[in-house]
Amino acid sequence: MDDFFKSKNQQIDVLSQIAKRVFTSAPYPVHENSLEIVVAAYEDNKSVVYHICPTDNFDVQRNILFSPSDCAIFTGGIKTEQSFNVAHEGYMNNLSLSQIFQNVFDSISFEGVGGNLEVYKIDSTGANLFYKNKINENNIEFITIDLLTEYFEKHFIIAERLFGRIITGERVIVGDPDGILEIRGNKMVITDRNGREVMWFGLYGTNPDKFGVKLENDTNQVVMDRDEGFYITRKDGNAWDRIIWLDTQGYIHAKGLKLHGRNSEIILDADEGLIDLRPLQGYLGQEIRLSIEDGITVTRANKNKIWLNADKGIAIDRYDGGTWTPVFYVDLDGNIVCNDITANKMIAKDLTIENDNGLITLRPDEGIKITRKDRQVEIGLNVDDGIYIDNDGDRKFWVDPNGILHAKDLIAESLLLVGSNGKILLDANERVLNLENFDMIIGSLEAQNVISTFFDTDFGAINDLTVNRLRTVRRDQLGLVDFIDIQDKYMRWVTAVATESGEQAEDSKGRPLYWVDSKKNRVTTEDTGIPVYLIDYNTERYEKLKMYFVGTGYESYPMMEWGVGSGNGESEKGYLYKEKGKMHVRYHTSAETGSGKRSLILGDNDLSLVSEMPSGTSTIKFINDGTIKIEHFSGSSISIGQNIEIRASGNLKLVGQRVDIN
């Protein structure tokens, strides 16, 4: 209230915001808070009561007493029923408002309620002290030895300090703003400042009983159990997955294992299959590393490196000018490759010559093979394959022993292909591919990309289609047609009159297009006397359904717009769309009926039927807890739940063969 009085804007919404801030910033757990505010006012010749409490997230709840003679008594906090009874009795006995407040707080005073009572009146002049008096603390019982002895097993003990060698009881609770320590029989529980149980001692589980210590948050559990030993689990969906545990036999089990040196460098990584002894080089005099990727490597800094693995075999590299240079290796086939060989006589079935650019091998079964340094490209010559070029294992070019040339890619500055009849098929110099000299039978045509200004076919199967615009209509279909028109972010269901525009279609080179024959199922650039005209679909066009995006990026959502409408704004149109947490079905009525709206809103927390007309808005709401609320724009309402509440802004009339009222 002090904050509210200091505020320049002393409105009910400001009081709601202050109450919510004070409630959520309290130093003790939120679930132990209790804060309810009731404000009474007289507005427009009606009694109005505003209610603010945590259960409604401090949203202001407004209730109207329609009859001037009505009286409403609201009580909240503790001992609400007793407070209501005392207040109601005082009202019925015509006590003053000040005396009613005094009687209520005197009657409910106990160890937790006492001190001074202050009542404030808020009106157009501001907030003013209406009544102040000391609460009569008649119901407080002070702890004595006799009272402690008499009620030892029934009541709890409240004390600033408690001394003794033995404390006997069912429950002991010790708390401060940071949390609570609670002893419950054979278990002890610690709750954090947010009201969550985070640590258990003693009996921490049942069925079967589990004794030990357990710590838990939203992600991990750390448990020390008398029967299972020590283990850590991690949340995996709705289940807890053990990631490491030490059983009662002394064995350690882990799903992953990493060992670090004194400077946090990795010595062992079980996930990566790595053992790295380099952090121990001061003791070994050289670096030794074992890994799945490299095998065994032994390195003397800035001098030599020896490799041993299943991919390279044995290799020696020399550190030369800042880079490691291979000087010797034995491959997996037992072949030795080195920079220099010194021998008095050498006889070899295979010969390998290597330099910085690659290597050349001569073998009786493979002939001559030239391989680039990166092993990407290989050129070969032998009696079985002829001459060939391979790129990354793929044979790109070869001349077989019959002298036939094969090539997967062919680029030539001058290329002339002539058929067996002497006719030119391809003249690259003249950029001519003469298909007239081909006998072509095409059952199907497959292409990665087809770029066309005009494309006409009876049937086509396209894996990936990208177009600026797409219509589901035949080009020879004229007159009244129904079709789907897709362009940009819009998909439209259209009824229109298709007419020839008189403008002739052209190909990508600007040549006019003609139908091959009167069937109009194929086109050509030869003049057949039957031009292909562009079709106009905008005559008497009615868009009966539109689908499009509202907004852009991650926040955009699809919208379905139904109906042509009456031409008067959104009248006689329907909309279907989904926003975050809500699904909307909305219809706009005609201008003759007032241009209203009818809406069905499917939300996460409720389902609403809304009728918005010039006279006002009426709603039917189905809430998740099962409550049904019907509200008329006049203020009349019906709330149906476990209890039923009917409010009428006018008269209330019940008609039936029989009306029973308990």
HELIX and SHEET records of a PDB file:
HELIX    1   1 ASP A    2  LYS A    6  1                                   5    
HELIX    2   2 ILE A   12  THR A   24  1                                  13    
HELIX    3   3 VAL A   30  GLU A   32  5                                   3    
HELIX    4   4 PRO A   54  ASP A   56  5                                   3    
HELIX    5   5 THR A   80  MET A   92  1                                  13    
HELIX    6   6 LEU A   97  ILE A  108  1                                  12    
HELIX    7   7 ILE A  145  GLU A  150  1                                   6    
HELIX    8   8 ARG A  278  LEU A  280  5                                   3    
HELIX    9   9 GLN A  281  LEU A  284  1                                   4    
HELIX   10  10 LEU A  435  ASN A  437  5                                   3    
HELIX   11  11 GLY A  553  GLU A  555  5                                   3    
HELIX   12  12 ALA A  591  THR A  593  5                                   3    
SHEET    1   A 3 ILE A  37  GLU A  43  0                                        
SHEET    2   A 3 LYS A  46  ILE A  52 -1                                        
SHEET    3   A 3 GLN A  61  LEU A  65 -1                                        
SHEET    1   B 2 ASN A 116  ASP A 123  0                                        
SHEET    2   B 2 GLY A 126  LYS A 134 -1                                        
SHEET    1   C 9 ARG A 171  ASP A 176  0                                        
SHEET    2   C 9 GLY A 179  ARG A 184 -1                                        
SHEET    3   C 9 LYS A 187  ASP A 192 -1                                        
SHEET    4   C 9 GLU A 197  GLY A 205 -1                                        
SHEET    5   C 9 LYS A 210  GLU A 216 -1                                        
SHEET    6   C 9 ASN A 220  ASP A 225 -1                                        
SHEET    7   C 9 GLY A 229  ASP A 236 -1                                        
SHEET    8   C 9 ALA A 239  LEU A 246 -1                                        
SHEET    9   C 9 ILE A 252  ALA A 254 -1                                        
SHEET    1   D 9 LYS A 258  HIS A 260  0                                        
SHEET    2   D 9 ILE A 266  ASP A 269 -1                                        
SHEET    3   D 9 LEU A 274  ASP A 276 -1                                        
SHEET    4   D 9 GLU A 287  SER A 291 -1                                        
SHEET    5   D 9 GLY A 295  ARG A 300 -1                                        
SHEET    6   D 9 ASN A 304  ASN A 309 -1                                        
SHEET    7   D 9 GLY A 313  ASP A 320 -1                                        
SHEET    8   D 9 THR A 323  VAL A 330 -1                                        
SHEET    9   D 9 ILE A 336  CYS A 338 -1                                        
SHEET    1   E 7 LEU A 351  ASN A 355  0                                        
SHEET    2   E 7 GLY A 358  ARG A 363 -1                                        
SHEET    3   E 7 GLY A 367  ARG A 372 -1                                        
SHEET    4   E 7 VAL A 377  ASN A 382 -1                                        
SHEET    5   E 7 GLY A 386  ASN A 391 -1                                        
SHEET    6   E 7 ASP A 394  VAL A 399 -1                                        
SHEET    7   E 7 LEU A 405  ALA A 407 -1                                        
SHEET    1   F 3 LEU A 416  VAL A 418  0                                        
SHEET    2   F 3 ILE A 424  ASP A 427 -1                                        
SHEET    3   F 3 VAL A 432  LEU A 433 -1                                        
SHEET    1   G13 ARG A 469  ARG A 471  0                                        
SHEET    2   G13 GLY A 479  GLN A 487 -1                                        
SHEET    3   G13 TYR A 490  GLN A 504 -1                                        
SHEET    4   G13 TYR A 533  VAL A 550 -1                                        
SHEET    5   G13 TYR A 557  TRP A 562 -1                                        
SHEET    6   G13 LYS A 573  GLU A 579 -1                                        
SHEET    7   G13 LYS A 582  HIS A 588 -1                                        
SHEET    8   G13 LYS A 597  GLY A 603 -1                                        
SHEET    9   G13 ASP A 606  MET A 613 -1                                        
SHEET   10   G13 GLY A 616  ILE A 623 -1                                        
SHEET   11   G13 ILE A 628  GLU A 631 -1                                        
SHEET   12   G13 SER A 637  ILE A 640 -1                                        
SHEET   13   G13 ILE A 644  ARG A 647 -1                                        
SHEET    1   H 2 TYR A 514  TRP A 515  0                                        
SHEET    2   H 2 VAL A 523  THR A 524 -1                                        
END                                                                             
